[in-house]
Amino acid sequence: MVSGQTIGGTTEKTHRLRWWRVHDNGGVSSTLSFLLGSFMVLSSIGFLYTYMVYKNPIVNNNSLGCEEDSEGSWGIGVFYGDSPFSLKPIEAVSVRMNIWENTSAAWPVANPIVTCGSVTDSGFPSNFVADPFLYVEGDTLFLFFETKNSITMQGDIGVARSIDNGASWEQMGIALDEDWHLSYPYVFDYDGQIYMMPEGSKKGDLRLYRAVEFPLKWKLEKIILKRPLIDSFIMKYESRYWLFGSDHSRIGTKKNGELELWYSNTPLGPWKPHKKNPVYNTDKNSGARNGGRPFVYNGNVYRLGQDDGETYGKRVRVFKIEVLTPYKFRETEVDLGFEKPTKGRNAWNGARSHHLDVQQLRSGQWIAVSDGDRTPSGDLSRRYIVGCVLIVAAGSLVFLMGMLLGFVRCIVPLSWCPHNIKKRSDAFLVWERSNLLSSKLRQYCSRLNRLSSVLRCKMNPKTSLGRFAFVVILMGSIVLMCVGIGYIFGGSGGREPYVVDNHYSQFTLLAMTYDARLWNLKWYVQHYSQCPSVREIVVIWNKGTPPDPTEFHSAVPVRIRVEEKNSLNNRFKIDPLIKTKAVLELDDDIMMSCDYIERGFKVWRENPERLVGFYPRLVNGPGPLKYRAEKHARKWNGYNMILTGAAFMDHRMAFSRYWGEEAKAGRKVVDELFNCEDVLMNFLYANATSWGPSVEYVRPAWAFDTSKLSGVAISENTQSHYELRSKCLEKFTELYGGLSDRKVEFKRRKDGWDL
């Protein structure tokens, strides 16, 4: 049979090319046009969704640093305690450290204190910082750490300096940069010299460097072991110096579960191996791999080890060394007493922390530096794989939708089947004749191709069932595409706080409520306690039986402050138990994204003398003053009031103004009308500000009123509510002057958050 012979009215050539046939309009086949067009539309929707949901307008000024890295997004934090076993993060002891009013510490400072951003901004592009070691010189602290260069993609040793007990750090530069990866910069004193022993296992040996001009200039002193030891340290124990390190290059070594010991009379060697090396070669969660500098407390020596069981660098474990001789080694685990992060991926160290350096200061207080990451090991690779699988699944639904609509008539072109292959080797022909695989494959392809016809018959798009199936398939493909692209480009899912002058901080969340709104409050607390910068939630309980704080599912402490009188003035009551300078007054029926809460906090930290909030209003004339909704402010492109039901403020300054003698008449009006406490606060701020804006606006992408679900809205009659507030405007204008000259325009900030 020749290739041009007629088969059932068509030629074999026509039969083979039907699936790829070009239509009369000169375009590509309807199948390819549909598949490509649909996939492009879905991809566009997915990218638009990812951009809108995960967009972060504030990026590092140096685009070379802080890129998403397969190794993680490590940062470094500072901890203090009266002992190595009572360490607390710097945000928990800021007042005691006398850094409350230090504006460089960001009112007060919070961890992490060194990040890739702070290193990059100093001129040394970095993707992450980890493995911190302290060197104490009088009242000055030096911090040595691994910084992954985002250009060379290898680790260098960076150094920073602090003169305020670790509250703020000056980046000094790169202390050591070799042609191979460096990390774990163990720094110590010996015989009047300062030495550094970084990990450089890629070079295949263990090197000791001596400071020539501390802290930035170092000279190779000696190669002390020709072994690629990782995460090594040297310590003196009784009459000998001991070297602890792991060698993962040997055959049979269990990665992150191996530990070797060496001993010598001096740190310069020569080093002799322990008689039982490796002393550990076990599970990676055993803590065999070192996790920082050993420390001495109450006459005992403690070793820090990494638990790499669930993920690389999951946590640090502490072991008390009980026996250490050239022939024996024994240690037992003890509890470090470290507070575990409660916010998961919203905490800077919520997923893992694999390094700790603890030292005692001259004051007797203990200080520690630790690294942390908000994502587990391999998170970027996993997200990429899951995202690709979801996109392929979306493509499969597009193909199914094409079959339903009739654009896809052939699932497998018959020209792809073995019996249509023109050029086949003799071996292939023998294989085809010797078994039934070829004929079965042809039968399978033919049946598979009939599936599209069967599907169209059973689910005709013109029927209600067919239309329903089409809608379900379409929505499923859109969801899969959006989620898939979100996995790849949307980040880890954790919410990060915004940095100001390379520092982070925290605020207290205040909510005023009563017993009928308890349902709202529980949802509110559970959601906002996860926001990265929320330190504590204070509930101002105005009426009814207060709840037990243990009823709330909260990642931060919840304090119930029961008031004797049901008054809106309680919102701004002076509270000496508040531990942060910033408070967010937020009504318990407002729900919005943590990211927009963090944006508002960043703007307030840049303008701490202002009310910074999310609901703008404009009070203007001529004529009688009327309280109007946000639409009025938009019409006139400006605002001069921020509703304090959702606003950041300096509670010391704001609350003292509100309870001052000047505001006494205004507080009386608030009690009489049971309204307008937020209006009064705006007048007090404007009256105390001689020039410039007294308010600042941040626009949230969305905000949801939960009281509409429970039917306990405070202001159900909008018209009556607005009339009362109009009376307040007239009264407060008489008492404190007008607000018309305080107008602030929208769209004036570079961050674009006031659109």
Residue pairs with C-beta under 8 A, 6 or more apart in sequence:
1 12
3 11
3 12
3 13
4 11
4 12
4 13
5 11
5 12
7 15
15 414
16 413
16 414
16 415
16 420
17 415
18 410
19 29
19 31
19 409
19 410
19 413
19 415
20 29
20 32
20 413
21 29
22 28
22 29
23 29
23 30
27 33
28 36
30 407
31 402
31 407
31 408
31 409
31 410
33 407
34 402
34 405
34 407
34 408
35 398
35 399
35 402
35 407
35 408
38 398
38 401
38 402
38 477
39 395
39 398
42 394
42 398
42 477
42 478
42 481
43 481
43 485
45 478
45 481
45 482
46 478
46 481
46 482
46 484
46 485
46 486
47 485
47 489
49 482
49 485
49 486
50 482
50 485
50 486
50 489
50 490
52 701
53 486
53 490
54 486
54 489
54 490
54 491
57 751
57 752
57 753
58 498
58 602
58 751
60 66
60 117
60 120
60 121
61 121
62 120
62 121
62 125
64 120
64 125
64 150
64 151
65 116
65 117
65 119
65 120
65 125
65 126
65 127
65 150
66 115
66 116
66 117
66 120
66 126
66 127
66 150
67 127
67 150
68 380
68 491
69 127
69 128
69 148
69 380
70 378
70 380
70 381
71 127
71 128
71 148
71 377
72 128
72 313
72 352
72 373
72 375
72 377
72 379
73 116
73 128
73 373
73 374
73 375
73 492
74 128
74 129
74 130
74 371
74 372
74 373
75 111
75 112
75 114
75 115
75 116
75 128
75 129
75 348
75 349
75 371
75 372
75 373
76 112
76 113
76 114
76 115
76 129
76 130
76 132
76 143
76 145
76 369
76 370
76 371
76 372
77 89
77 90
77 111
77 112
77 113
77 348
77 349
77 369
77 370
77 371
77 372
78 89
78 90
78 111
78 113
78 166
78 167
78 367
78 368
78 369
79 87
79 88
79 89
79 90
79 367
79 368
79 369
79 370
80 87
80 88
80 90
80 93
80 97
80 166
80 365
80 366
80 367
80 368
81 87
81 88
81 365
81 366
81 368
82 365
82 366
83 297
83 366
84 295
84 297
84 302
84 336
84 358
84 366
84 368
85 297
85 334
85 335
85 336
85 337
86 337
86 366
87 336
87 337
87 338
87 358
87 366
87 368
88 339
89 110
89 111
89 339
90 97
90 108
90 109
90 110
90 111
90 113
90 166
90 167
91 108
91 109
91 110
91 111
91 505
91 506
91 535
94 100
94 105
94 108
94 109
94 110
94 167
95 108
95 579
97 165
97 167
99 105
99 108
99 109
99 164
99 165
99 167
100 107
100 108
100 581
102 108
102 109
102 164
102 167
102 168
104 167
104 168
104 501
104 503
105 164
105 167
105 168
105 503
106 500
106 501
106 503
106 504
106 505
106 605
107 505
107 580
107 581
107 582
107 605
107 608
108 167
108 505
108 506
108 580
108 581
109 167
109 168
109 503
109 504
109 505
110 503
110 504
110 505
110 506
110 533
111 348
111 349
111 372
111 504
112 348
112 349
112 372
112 504
113 166
113 167
113 168
113 169
113 503
114 129
114 132
114 143
114 145
114 160
114 169
115 129
115 499
115 502
116 126
116 127
116 128
116 129
116 147
116 148
116 150
117 499
117 502
118 160
118 169
118 171
118 499
118 502
119 125
119 126
119 129
119 147
119 158
119 171
120 126
120 150
121 171
121 502
122 171
122 173
123 173
124 147
124 149
124 156
124 158
124 171
124 173
124 174
125 149
125 150
125 151
126 147
126 148
126 149
126 150
126 158
127 148
127 149
127 150
127 153
128 147
128 148
128 373
129 145
129 146
129 147
129 148
129 158
129 371
130 145
130 146
130 183
130 354
130 355
130 371
131 145
131 146
131 183
131 184
131 185
131 355
131 371
132 143
132 144
132 145
132 355
132 357
132 369
132 370
132 371
133 143
133 144
133 145
133 184
133 185
133 186
133 187
133 292
133 293
133 357
133 369
134 141
134 142
134 143
134 144
134 357
134 359
134 367
134 369
135 141
135 142
135 143
135 144
135 187
135 194
135 215
136 142
136 359
136 361
136 362
138 362
139 163
139 362
140 161
140 162
140 163
141 161
141 162
141 163
141 165
141 166
141 367
142 159
142 160
142 161
142 187
142 215
143 159
143 160
143 161
143 162
143 169
143 369
144 157
144 158
144 159
144 175
144 185
144 187
144 196
144 215
145 157
145 158
145 159
145 160
145 185
145 371
146 155
146 156
146 157
146 158
146 182
146 183
146 184
146 185
147 155
147 156
147 157
147 158
147 174
148 154
148 155
148 156
149 155
149 156
154 180
154 181
154 182
155 181
155 182
155 183
156 174
156 176
156 177
156 182
157 174
157 175
157 176
157 177
157 182
157 183
157 185
157 196
157 198
158 171
158 173
158 174
158 175
159 172
159 173
159 174
159 175
159 215
159 216
160 169
160 170
160 171
160 172
161 169
161 170
161 172
161 215
162 168
162 169
162 170
165 361
165 367
166 367
166 369
168 503
172 215
172 216
173 216
174 216
175 185
175 196
175 215
175 216
175 218
176 182
176 185
176 196
176 198
176 209
176 218
178 200
178 203
180 200
180 202
180 203
181 200
181 202
182 198
182 199
182 200
183 198
183 199
184 198
184 199
184 230
184 231
184 232
184 355
185 196
185 197
185 198
186 196
186 197
186 198
186 232
186 233
186 234
186 293
187 194
187 195
187 196
188 194
188 195
188 197
188 234
188 267
189 195
190 266
190 267
193 210
193 211
194 210
194 211
194 214
195 208
195 209
195 210
195 211
195 221
195 267
196 208
196 209
196 210
196 211
196 218
197 206
197 207
197 208
197 209
197 224
197 232
197 233
197 234
198 207
198 209
199 229
199 230
199 231
199 232
200 206
200 207
201 228
201 229
201 230
201 248
201 249
202 228
203 228
204 226
204 228
205 223
205 225
205 226
205 227
205 228
206 223
206 224
206 225
206 226
206 227
206 228
206 229
206 232
206 245
207 220
207 222
207 223
207 224
208 220
208 221
208 222
208 223
208 224
208 267
208 268
209 218
209 219
209 220
209 221
210 218
210 219
210 221
211 217
211 218
212 218
212 219
221 268
222 268
222 269
224 243
224 267
224 268
224 269
224 271
225 243
225 262
225 269
225 271
227 245
227 247
227 249
228 247
228 248
228 249
229 243
229 245
229 246
229 247
229 260
230 245
230 246
230 247
230 248
230 289
231 245
231 246
231 289
231 290
231 291
231 306
232 243
232 244
232 245
232 246
232 290
233 243
233 244
233 245
233 290
233 293
233 294
234 241
234 242
234 243
234 267
235 241
235 242
235 244
235 294
235 301
236 242
237 301
237 321
237 324
238 324
240 263
240 264
240 265
241 263
241 264
241 265
241 266
241 267
242 261
242 262
242 263
242 324
243 261
243 262
243 263
243 264
243 271
244 259
244 260
244 261
244 290
244 294
244 303
245 259
245 260
245 262
245 290
246 256
246 258
246 259
246 260
246 288
246 289
246 290
247 253
247 258
247 260
247 278
248 255
248 256
248 258
250 258
252 281
253 278
253 281
254 281
254 282
254 283
254 284
255 284
256 284
256 288
256 289
256 306
256 308
256 312
257 280
257 281
257 282
257 283
257 284
257 286
257 288
257 289
258 278
258 280
258 281
258 288
258 289
259 278
259 279
259 280
259 288
259 289
259 290
259 305
260 273
260 274
260 277
260 278
260 279
261 273
261 274
261 277
261 279
261 324
261 329
262 271
262 272
262 273
262 274
262 277
263 271
263 272
263 274
263 326
264 270
264 271
264 272
272 326
274 326
274 327
274 329
275 326
275 327
276 327
276 328
276 329
279 329
280 286
280 288
281 288
282 288
283 309
284 308
284 309
285 307
285 308
285 309
285 310
285 314
286 305
286 307
287 305
287 306
287 307
287 317
287 319
287 333
288 305
289 305
289 306
289 308
290 303
290 304
290 305
290 306
291 304
291 305
291 306
291 316
291 317
291 354
291 355
291 356
292 304
292 316
292 355
292 356
292 357
292 358
293 304
293 357
293 358
293 359
294 301
294 302
294 303
294 304
294 321
295 301
295 302
295 358
295 359
296 302
300 320
300 321
301 320
301 321
301 324
302 318
302 319
302 320
302 321
302 334
303 318
303 319
303 321
303 331
304 316
304 317
304 318
304 319
304 355
304 356
305 316
305 317
305 318
305 319
306 313
306 314
306 315
306 316
306 317
306 354
306 355
307 314
307 315
307 316
307 317
308 314
308 354
310 376
311 351
311 352
311 376
311 377
311 378
312 352
312 354
312 377
312 378
313 352
313 353
313 354
313 355
313 373
313 377
314 352
314 354
315 352
315 353
315 354
316 336
316 338
316 353
316 354
316 355
316 356
316 370
317 333
317 336
318 333
318 334
318 335
318 336
319 331
319 332
319 333
319 334
320 331
320 332
320 333
320 334
321 329
321 330
321 331
322 330
322 331
322 332
323 329
323 330
336 356
341 347
341 349
341 350
341 372
342 555
342 556
343 350
343 529
343 530
343 532
343 555
344 350
344 351
344 494
344 530
345 351
345 374
345 375
345 492
345 493
345 494
345 495
346 374
346 494
346 495
346 496
346 530
346 531
346 532
346 594
347 372
347 374
347 532
348 372
348 373
348 374
348 496
348 504
348 532
349 370
349 371
349 372
349 373
349 374
350 372
350 374
350 494
351 373
351 374
351 375
351 376
351 379
352 372
352 373
352 376
352 377
353 370
353 371
353 372
353 373
354 371
355 370
355 371
356 368
356 369
356 370
357 368
357 369
357 370
358 366
358 367
358 368
359 366
359 367
359 368
360 366
360 367
361 367
374 492
374 494
374 496
375 492
375 494
379 492
383 487
383 488
383 492
384 487
384 488
386 484
386 487
387 484
387 485
387 486
387 487
387 488
388 484
388 488
389 484
390 480
390 481
390 483
390 484
390 487
391 480
391 481
391 484
391 485
393 480
393 484
394 476
394 477
394 478
394 480
394 481
394 484
397 473
397 476
397 477
397 480
398 477
399 408
400 455
400 473
401 470
401 473
401 474
401 477
402 408
403 411
403 451
403 452
403 455
403 456
404 455
404 456
404 459
404 461
404 466
404 469
404 470
404 473
405 461
405 470
406 452
406 456
408 452
409 449
409 452
409 453
410 449
410 452
411 448
411 449
411 451
411 452
412 445
412 448
412 449
414 420
414 445
414 446
414 449
416 445
417 441
417 442
417 445
418 424
418 428
418 432
418 438
418 441
418 442
419 438
419 442
424 432
432 438
459 465
459 466
459 469
459 470
460 466
461 467
461 470
495 530
495 531
495 532
495 593
495 594
495 595
495 598
496 532
496 598
497 504
497 532
497 533
497 598
497 601
497 602
498 598
498 599
498 601
498 602
500 602
500 605
500 606
504 533
505 533
505 580
505 582
505 601
505 605
506 533
506 534
506 535
506 580
506 582
507 533
507 534
507 535
507 580
507 582
507 583
507 584
507 601
507 648
508 534
508 535
508 536
508 537
508 538
508 578
508 579
508 580
508 582
508 583
508 584
508 651
509 528
509 534
509 536
509 537
509 538
509 583
509 584
509 586
510 537
510 538
510 540
510 571
510 583
510 584
510 585
510 586
511 521
511 524
511 537
511 538
511 539
511 540
511 586
511 587
511 588
512 539
512 540
512 542
512 568
512 570
512 571
512 585
512 587
512 588
513 520
513 521
513 539
513 540
513 541
513 542
513 588
514 541
514 542
514 543
514 544
514 566
515 543
515 544
515 545
515 546
516 544
516 712
517 588
517 589
517 707
517 710
517 712
518 547
519 710
520 588
520 589
520 706
520 707
520 710
520 712
521 539
521 547
521 552
521 588
522 551
522 552
522 553
523 591
523 706
524 588
524 589
524 591
524 706
525 537
525 539
525 552
525 553
525 554
525 558
526 552
526 553
526 554
527 591
527 594
528 534
528 537
528 586
528 594
528 597
529 537
529 552
529 553
529 554
529 555
529 556
529 558
530 555
530 594
531 594
531 597
531 598
532 594
532 598
533 597
533 598
533 601
534 556
534 597
535 556
535 579
535 580
536 556
536 557
536 558
536 559
536 578
536 579
536 580
537 554
537 556
537 557
537 558
537 559
538 558
538 559
538 561
538 575
538 578
539 546
539 558
539 559
539 560
539 561
540 561
540 563
540 570
540 571
540 573
541 560
541 561
541 562
541 563
542 563
542 566
542 567
542 570
543 566
546 560
546 562
547 560
549 557
549 558
549 559
549 560
552 558
559 577
561 573
561 575
563 570
563 573
567 670
567 671
568 670
568 671
568 674
568 675
568 676
568 677
569 658
569 667
569 670
569 671
569 677
571 585
571 644
571 677
572 585
572 654
572 655
572 658
572 659
572 677
572 681
573 655
573 659
574 655
574 656
574 659
575 651
575 655
578 651
581 608
581 650
581 651
581 652
582 601
582 604
582 605
582 608
582 648
582 649
582 650
582 651
583 648
583 649
583 651
584 597
584 600
584 601
584 646
584 647
584 648
585 644
585 645
585 646
585 647
585 649
586 645
586 646
587 645
587 646
589 705
589 706
589 707
589 713
589 714
590 645
590 646
590 703
590 704
590 705
590 706
591 703
591 704
591 705
591 706
592 614
592 700
592 702
592 703
592 704
593 700
593 701
593 702
596 614
596 698
596 700
596 701
599 698
599 753
600 612
600 613
600 614
600 648
600 698
601 648
603 612
603 648
603 696
603 698
603 749
603 751
603 753
604 610
604 612
604 648
604 649
604 696
607 696
608 650
609 650
609 653
609 689
610 685
610 693
610 694
610 695
610 696
611 642
611 644
611 647
611 648
611 649
611 654
611 681
611 682
611 685
611 694
611 695
611 696
612 642
612 647
612 648
612 649
612 695
612 696
612 697
612 698
613 642
613 643
613 644
613 646
613 647
613 648
613 695
613 696
613 697
613 698
614 642
614 643
614 646
614 647
614 697
614 698
614 699
614 700
614 703
615 630
615 642
615 643
615 645
615 646
616 630
616 633
616 639
616 641
616 642
616 643
616 695
616 697
616 746
617 627
617 628
617 629
617 630
617 632
617 633
617 639
617 640
617 641
617 642
617 643
618 628
618 632
618 633
618 636
618 638
618 639
618 640
618 641
618 743
619 625
619 627
619 640
619 641
619 729
619 738
619 739
619 740
620 636
620 640
620 740
620 743
621 740
624 726
624 730
625 726
625 729
625 730
625 733
626 722
626 726
626 729
627 679
627 722
627 725
627 726
627 728
627 729
628 722
633 639
633 746
634 746
636 743
637 745
637 746
638 743
638 744
638 745
638 746
639 695
639 697
639 743
639 744
639 746
640 682
640 686
640 695
640 739
640 740
640 742
640 743
640 744
641 679
641 682
641 695
641 739
642 682
642 695
642 696
642 697
643 678
644 677
644 678
644 681
644 682
645 678
646 703
647 678
649 681
654 681
654 685
657 663
657 681
657 684
657 685
657 688
658 667
658 680
658 681
658 684
659 667
662 684
662 687
662 736
663 680
663 684
665 735
666 680
666 683
666 684
666 731
666 732
666 735
666 736
667 680
669 676
669 680
669 728
669 731
669 732
670 676
670 677
670 680
673 724
673 727
673 728
675 721
675 724
675 725
675 728
676 724
676 725
676 728
676 732
679 725
679 728
679 729
679 732
680 728
680 732
682 694
682 695
682 739
683 732
683 733
683 735
683 736
683 737
683 739
684 736
685 694
685 695
686 694
686 695
686 736
686 737
686 739
686 742
687 736
687 737
688 694
693 742
693 744
694 742
695 742
695 744
696 744
696 754
697 744
697 746
697 754
698 753
698 754
699 753
699 754
699 755
705 713
707 713
707 714
715 721
733 739
746 754
746 755
747 754
747 755
748 754
